[in-house]
Amino acid sequence: MRRAVRWLSEHHQHDIRAIEEACLRFDLSPLDEEFLIRHCREQQPTSRTG
């Protein structure tokens, strides 16, 4: 899991396609993949104008 997070950070990619690639590269479980998806969504800044 740590290697996958590091890989995503080094490549500055946190979209679903990059997460799927990281899961395949580092043989993560579906549960780990779901965690990464939720974590990346929480980390994305929300831009609200109003």
PDB file of N, CA, C and O in Angstrom:
ATOM      1  N   MET A   1       0.830  -1.186   0.000  1.00  0.00           N
ATOM      2  CA  MET A   1       0.000   0.000   0.000  1.00  0.00           C
ATOM      3  C   MET A   1       0.876   1.252   0.000  1.00  0.00           C
ATOM      4  O   MET A   1       0.614   2.194  -0.748  1.00  0.00           O
ATOM      5  N   ARG A   2       1.897   1.265   0.822  1.00  0.00           N
ATOM      6  CA  ARG A   2       2.771   2.444   0.889  1.00  0.00           C
ATOM      7  C   ARG A   2       3.440   2.727  -0.453  1.00  0.00           C
ATOM      8  O   ARG A   2       3.557   3.875  -0.882  1.00  0.00           O
ATOM      9  N   ARG A   3       3.871   1.656  -1.097  1.00  0.00           N
ATOM     10  CA  ARG A   3       4.525   1.842  -2.397  1.00  0.00           C
ATOM     11  C   ARG A   3       3.558   2.411  -3.424  1.00  0.00           C
ATOM     12  O   ARG A   3       3.944   3.232  -4.255  1.00  0.00           O
ATOM     13  N   ALA A   4       2.307   1.980  -3.370  1.00  0.00           N
ATOM     14  CA  ALA A   4       1.304   2.481  -4.303  1.00  0.00           C
ATOM     15  C   ALA A   4       1.030   3.967  -4.057  1.00  0.00           C
ATOM     16  O   ALA A   4       0.928   4.746  -5.005  1.00  0.00           O
ATOM     17  N   VAL A   5       0.912   4.354  -2.792  1.00  0.00           N
ATOM     18  CA  VAL A   5       0.674   5.761  -2.458  1.00  0.00           C
ATOM     19  C   VAL A   5       1.866   6.608  -2.905  1.00  0.00           C
ATOM     20  O   VAL A   5       1.689   7.694  -3.457  1.00  0.00           O
ATOM     21  N   ARG A   6       3.057   6.116  -2.668  1.00  0.00           N
ATOM     22  CA  ARG A   6       4.262   6.840  -3.089  1.00  0.00           C
ATOM     23  C   ARG A   6       4.295   6.982  -4.608  1.00  0.00           C
ATOM     24  O   ARG A   6       4.627   8.048  -5.128  1.00  0.00           O
ATOM     25  N   TRP A   7       3.953   5.913  -5.317  1.00  0.00           N
ATOM     26  CA  TRP A   7       3.952   5.931  -6.780  1.00  0.00           C
ATOM     27  C   TRP A   7       2.954   6.967  -7.296  1.00  0.00           C
ATOM     28  O   TRP A   7       3.271   7.735  -8.203  1.00  0.00           O
ATOM     29  N   LEU A   8       1.746   6.990  -6.720  1.00  0.00           N
ATOM     30  CA  LEU A   8       0.736   7.960  -7.138  1.00  0.00           C
ATOM     31  C   LEU A   8       1.225   9.384  -6.887  1.00  0.00           C
ATOM     32  O   LEU A   8       1.042  10.263  -7.728  1.00  0.00           O
ATOM     33  N   SER A   9       1.841   9.609  -5.740  1.00  0.00           N
ATOM     34  CA  SER A   9       2.333  10.946  -5.411  1.00  0.00           C
ATOM     35  C   SER A   9       3.462  11.373  -6.339  1.00  0.00           C
ATOM     36  O   SER A   9       3.498  12.516  -6.795  1.00  0.00           O
ATOM     37  N   GLU A  10       4.374  10.461  -6.616  1.00  0.00           N
ATOM     38  CA  GLU A  10       5.499  10.788  -7.498  1.00  0.00           C
ATOM     39  C   GLU A  10       5.030  11.146  -8.901  1.00  0.00           C
ATOM     40  O   GLU A  10       5.636  11.986  -9.567  1.00  0.00           O
ATOM     41  N   HIS A  11       3.959  10.515  -9.348  1.00  0.00           N
ATOM     42  CA  HIS A  11       3.444  10.771 -10.691  1.00  0.00           C
ATOM     43  C   HIS A  11       2.377  11.867 -10.716  1.00  0.00           C
ATOM     44  O   HIS A  11       1.856  12.211 -11.777  1.00  0.00           O
ATOM     45  N   HIS A  12       2.062  12.406  -9.554  1.00  0.00           N
ATOM     46  CA  HIS A  12       1.074  13.493  -9.436  1.00  0.00           C
ATOM     47  C   HIS A  12      -0.250  13.112 -10.104  1.00  0.00           C
ATOM     48  O   HIS A  12      -0.901  13.925 -10.761  1.00  0.00           O
ATOM     49  N   GLN A  13      -0.614  11.865  -9.912  1.00  0.00           N
ATOM     50  CA  GLN A  13      -1.870  11.371 -10.483  1.00  0.00           C
ATOM     51  C   GLN A  13      -2.697  10.748  -9.375  1.00  0.00           C
ATOM     52  O   GLN A  13      -2.224   9.889  -8.630  1.00  0.00           O
ATOM     53  N   HIS A  14      -3.931  11.191  -9.280  1.00  0.00           N
ATOM     54  CA  HIS A  14      -4.805  10.648  -8.249  1.00  0.00           C
ATOM     55  C   HIS A  14      -6.196  10.365  -8.809  1.00  0.00           C
ATOM     56  O   HIS A  14      -7.180  10.338  -8.070  1.00  0.00           O
ATOM     57  N   ASP A  15      -6.266  10.156 -10.114  1.00  0.00           N
ATOM     58  CA  ASP A  15      -7.559   9.847 -10.714  1.00  0.00           C
ATOM     59  C   ASP A  15      -7.792   8.328 -10.683  1.00  0.00           C
ATOM     60  O   ASP A  15      -6.895   7.559 -10.335  1.00  0.00           O
ATOM     61  N   ILE A  16      -8.981   7.924 -11.043  1.00  0.00           N
ATOM     62  CA  ILE A  16      -9.367   6.518 -10.946  1.00  0.00           C
ATOM     63  C   ILE A  16      -8.477   5.622 -11.812  1.00  0.00           C
ATOM     64  O   ILE A  16      -8.146   4.508 -11.406  1.00  0.00           O
ATOM     65  N   ARG A  17      -8.097   6.084 -12.972  1.00  0.00           N
ATOM     66  CA  ARG A  17      -7.258   5.280 -13.865  1.00  0.00           C
ATOM     67  C   ARG A  17      -5.876   5.044 -13.244  1.00  0.00           C
ATOM     68  O   ARG A  17      -5.341   3.937 -13.314  1.00  0.00           O
ATOM     69  N   ALA A  18      -5.308   6.078 -12.642  1.00  0.00           N
ATOM     70  CA  ALA A  18      -4.000   5.941 -12.001  1.00  0.00           C
ATOM     71  C   ALA A  18      -4.079   5.019 -10.788  1.00  0.00           C
ATOM     72  O   ALA A  18      -3.164   4.235 -10.536  1.00  0.00           O
ATOM     73  N   ILE A  19      -5.166   5.116 -10.047  1.00  0.00           N
ATOM     74  CA  ILE A  19      -5.344   4.251  -8.881  1.00  0.00           C
ATOM     75  C   ILE A  19      -5.461   2.794  -9.317  1.00  0.00           C
ATOM     76  O   ILE A  19      -4.872   1.907  -8.698  1.00  0.00           O
ATOM     77  N   GLU A  20      -6.215   2.549 -10.376  1.00  0.00           N
ATOM     78  CA  GLU A  20      -6.333   1.186 -10.893  1.00  0.00           C
ATOM     79  C   GLU A  20      -4.970   0.644 -11.331  1.00  0.00           C
ATOM     80  O   GLU A  20      -4.642  -0.514 -11.073  1.00  0.00           O
ATOM     81  N   GLU A  21      -4.187   1.489 -11.993  1.00  0.00           N
ATOM     82  CA  GLU A  21      -2.855   1.053 -12.428  1.00  0.00           C
ATOM     83  C   GLU A  21      -1.970   0.730 -11.227  1.00  0.00           C
ATOM     84  O   GLU A  21      -1.256  -0.272 -11.224  1.00  0.00           O
ATOM     85  N   ALA A  22      -2.023   1.579 -10.218  1.00  0.00           N
ATOM     86  CA  ALA A  22      -1.220   1.344  -9.013  1.00  0.00           C
ATOM     87  C   ALA A  22      -1.625   0.032  -8.336  1.00  0.00           C
ATOM     88  O   ALA A  22      -0.770  -0.706  -7.846  1.00  0.00           O
ATOM     89  N   CYS A  23      -2.909  -0.250  -8.312  1.00  0.00           N
ATOM     90  CA  CYS A  23      -3.383  -1.485  -7.699  1.00  0.00           C
ATOM     91  C   CYS A  23      -2.879  -2.710  -8.454  1.00  0.00           C
ATOM     92  O   CYS A  23      -2.535  -3.724  -7.847  1.00  0.00           O
ATOM     93  N   LEU A  24      -2.837  -2.610  -9.763  1.00  0.00           N
ATOM     94  CA  LEU A  24      -2.303  -3.718 -10.553  1.00  0.00           C
ATOM     95  C   LEU A  24      -0.792  -3.846 -10.378  1.00  0.00           C
ATOM     96  O   LEU A  24      -0.274  -4.952 -10.221  1.00  0.00           O
ATOM     97  N   ARG A  25      -0.094  -2.727 -10.404  1.00  0.00           N
ATOM     98  CA  ARG A  25       1.368  -2.748 -10.261  1.00  0.00           C
ATOM     99  C   ARG A  25       1.807  -3.341  -8.929  1.00  0.00           C
ATOM    100  O   ARG A  25       2.776  -4.097  -8.864  1.00  0.00           O
ATOM    101  N   PHE A  26       1.082  -2.988  -7.864  1.00  0.00           N
ATOM    102  CA  PHE A  26       1.514  -3.366  -6.527  1.00  0.00           C
ATOM    103  C   PHE A  26       0.639  -4.446  -5.898  1.00  0.00           C
ATOM    104  O   PHE A  26       0.710  -4.686  -4.693  1.00  0.00           O
ATOM    105  N   ASP A  27      -0.187  -5.098  -6.721  1.00  0.00           N
ATOM    106  CA  ASP A  27      -0.982  -6.242  -6.309  1.00  0.00           C
ATOM    107  C   ASP A  27      -1.810  -5.951  -5.055  1.00  0.00           C
ATOM    108  O   ASP A  27      -1.766  -6.696  -4.076  1.00  0.00           O
ATOM    109  N   LEU A  28      -2.561  -4.853  -5.109  1.00  0.00           N
ATOM    110  CA  LEU A  28      -3.398  -4.481  -3.972  1.00  0.00           C
ATOM    111  C   LEU A  28      -4.761  -5.166  -4.063  1.00  0.00           C
ATOM    112  O   LEU A  28      -5.223  -5.529  -5.145  1.00  0.00           O
ATOM    113  N   SER A  29      -5.374  -5.329  -2.931  1.00  0.00           N
ATOM    114  CA  SER A  29      -6.693  -5.956  -2.877  1.00  0.00           C
ATOM    115  C   SER A  29      -7.771  -4.953  -3.285  1.00  0.00           C
ATOM    116  O   SER A  29      -7.517  -3.749  -3.313  1.00  0.00           O
ATOM    117  N   PRO A  30      -8.962  -5.437  -3.600  1.00  0.00           N
ATOM    118  CA  PRO A  30     -10.070  -4.521  -3.912  1.00  0.00           C
ATOM    119  C   PRO A  30     -10.380  -3.573  -2.743  1.00  0.00           C
ATOM    120  O   PRO A  30     -10.774  -2.427  -2.961  1.00  0.00           O
ATOM    121  N   LEU A  31     -10.205  -4.045  -1.525  1.00  0.00           N
ATOM    122  CA  LEU A  31     -10.430  -3.199  -0.356  1.00  0.00           C
ATOM    123  C   LEU A  31      -9.409  -2.060  -0.306  1.00  0.00           C
ATOM    124  O   LEU A  31      -9.756  -0.922   0.012  1.00  0.00           O
ATOM    125  N   ASP A  32      -8.155  -2.370  -0.620  1.00  0.00           N
ATOM    126  CA  ASP A  32      -7.120  -1.340  -0.681  1.00  0.00           C
ATOM    127  C   ASP A  32      -7.433  -0.322  -1.768  1.00  0.00           C
ATOM    128  O   ASP A  32      -7.255   0.881  -1.578  1.00  0.00           O
ATOM    129  N   GLU A  33      -7.901  -0.817  -2.909  1.00  0.00           N
ATOM    130  CA  GLU A  33      -8.255   0.072  -4.011  1.00  0.00           C
ATOM    131  C   GLU A  33      -9.374   1.029  -3.593  1.00  0.00           C
ATOM    132  O   GLU A  33      -9.319   2.226  -3.877  1.00  0.00           O
ATOM    133  N   GLU A  34     -10.375   0.494  -2.925  1.00  0.00           N
ATOM    134  CA  GLU A  34     -11.488   1.326  -2.459  1.00  0.00           C
ATOM    135  C   GLU A  34     -10.996   2.385  -1.475  1.00  0.00           C
ATOM    136  O   GLU A  34     -11.451   3.528  -1.511  1.00  0.00           O
ATOM    137  N   PHE A  35     -10.079   2.009  -0.607  1.00  0.00           N
ATOM    138  CA  PHE A  35      -9.503   2.969   0.338  1.00  0.00           C
ATOM    139  C   PHE A  35      -8.792   4.090  -0.412  1.00  0.00           C
ATOM    140  O   PHE A  35      -8.984   5.264  -0.094  1.00  0.00           O
ATOM    141  N   LEU A  36      -7.978   3.743  -1.399  1.00  0.00           N
ATOM    142  CA  LEU A  36      -7.250   4.756  -2.167  1.00  0.00           C
ATOM    143  C   LEU A  36      -8.202   5.699  -2.892  1.00  0.00           C
ATOM    144  O   LEU A  36      -7.964   6.905  -2.941  1.00  0.00           O
ATOM    145  N   ILE A  37      -9.261   5.166  -3.445  1.00  0.00           N
ATOM    146  CA  ILE A  37     -10.239   6.000  -4.147  1.00  0.00           C
ATOM    147  C   ILE A  37     -10.870   6.987  -3.178  1.00  0.00           C
ATOM    148  O   ILE A  37     -10.959   8.179  -3.473  1.00  0.00           O
ATOM    149  N   ARG A  38     -11.311   6.494  -2.017  1.00  0.00           N
ATOM    150  CA  ARG A  38     -11.926   7.384  -1.029  1.00  0.00           C
ATOM    151  C   ARG A  38     -10.926   8.417  -0.531  1.00  0.00           C
ATOM    152  O   ARG A  38     -11.260   9.593  -0.390  1.00  0.00           O
ATOM    153  N   HIS A  39      -9.709   7.983  -0.268  1.00  0.00           N
ATOM    154  CA  HIS A  39      -8.666   8.885   0.229  1.00  0.00           C
ATOM    155  C   HIS A  39      -8.371  10.000  -0.781  1.00  0.00           C
ATOM    156  O   HIS A  39      -8.242  11.164  -0.400  1.00  0.00           O
ATOM    157  N   CYS A  40      -8.265   9.656  -2.038  1.00  0.00           N
ATOM    158  CA  CYS A  40      -7.967  10.656  -3.064  1.00  0.00           C
ATOM    159  C   CYS A  40      -9.127  11.627  -3.253  1.00  0.00           C
ATOM    160  O   CYS A  40      -8.908  12.813  -3.497  1.00  0.00           O
ATOM    161  N   ARG A  41     -10.338  11.144  -3.144  1.00  0.00           N
ATOM    162  CA  ARG A  41     -11.502  12.035  -3.250  1.00  0.00           C
ATOM    163  C   ARG A  41     -11.516  13.040  -2.101  1.00  0.00           C
ATOM    164  O   ARG A  41     -11.837  14.211  -2.301  1.00  0.00           O
ATOM    165  N   GLU A  42     -11.169  12.584  -0.905  1.00  0.00           N
ATOM    166  CA  GLU A  42     -11.147  13.475   0.257  1.00  0.00           C
ATOM    167  C   GLU A  42     -10.043  14.522   0.146  1.00  0.00           C
ATOM    168  O   GLU A  42     -10.187  15.634   0.655  1.00  0.00           O
ATOM    169  N   GLN A  43      -8.952  14.173  -0.511  1.00  0.00           N
ATOM    170  CA  GLN A  43      -7.816  15.075  -0.626  1.00  0.00           C
ATOM    171  C   GLN A  43      -7.986  16.127  -1.707  1.00  0.00           C
ATOM    172  O   GLN A  43      -7.283  17.137  -1.704  1.00  0.00           O
ATOM    173  N   GLN A  44      -8.920  15.901  -2.641  1.00  0.00           N
ATOM    174  CA  GLN A  44      -9.129  16.855  -3.727  1.00  0.00           C
ATOM    175  C   GLN A  44      -9.787  18.111  -3.179  1.00  0.00           C
ATOM    176  O   GLN A  44     -10.798  18.032  -2.482  1.00  0.00           O
ATOM    177  N   PRO A  45      -9.215  19.274  -3.492  1.00  0.00           N
ATOM    178  CA  PRO A  45      -9.834  20.520  -3.022  1.00  0.00           C
ATOM    179  C   PRO A  45     -11.160  20.753  -3.728  1.00  0.00           C
ATOM    180  O   PRO A  45     -11.289  20.520  -4.930  1.00  0.00           O
ATOM    181  N   THR A  46     -12.122  21.205  -2.981  1.00  0.00           N
ATOM    182  CA  THR A  46     -13.421  21.520  -3.574  1.00  0.00           C
ATOM    183  C   THR A  46     -13.443  23.001  -3.891  1.00  0.00           C
ATOM    184  O   THR A  46     -13.193  23.840  -3.025  1.00  0.00           O
ATOM    185  N   SER A  47     -13.737  23.306  -5.117  1.00  0.00           N
ATOM    186  CA  SER A  47     -13.780  24.711  -5.525  1.00  0.00           C
ATOM    187  C   SER A  47     -15.230  25.137  -5.639  1.00  0.00           C
ATOM    188  O   SER A  47     -15.958  24.712  -6.537  1.00  0.00           O
ATOM    189  N   ARG A  48     -15.624  25.978  -4.717  1.00  0.00           N
ATOM    190  CA  ARG A  48     -17.002  26.475  -4.718  1.00  0.00           C
ATOM    191  C   ARG A  48     -16.971  27.981  -4.868  1.00  0.00           C
ATOM    192  O   ARG A  48     -16.237  28.680  -4.169  1.00  0.00           O
ATOM    193  N   THR A  49     -17.759  28.456  -5.768  1.00  0.00           N
ATOM    194  CA  THR A  49     -17.867  29.896  -5.951  1.00  0.00           C
ATOM    195  C   THR A  49     -19.258  30.314  -5.553  1.00  0.00           C
ATOM    196  O   THR A  49     -20.240  29.644  -5.873  1.00  0.00           O
ATOM    197  N   GLY A  50     -19.336  31.416  -4.859  1.00  0.00           N
ATOM    198  CA  GLY A  50     -20.671  31.800  -4.493  1.00  0.00           C
ATOM    199  C   GLY A  50     -20.772  32.910  -3.551  1.00  0.00           C
ATOM    200  O   GLY A  50     -21.877  33.307  -3.180  1.00  0.00           O
TER     201      GLY A  50
END
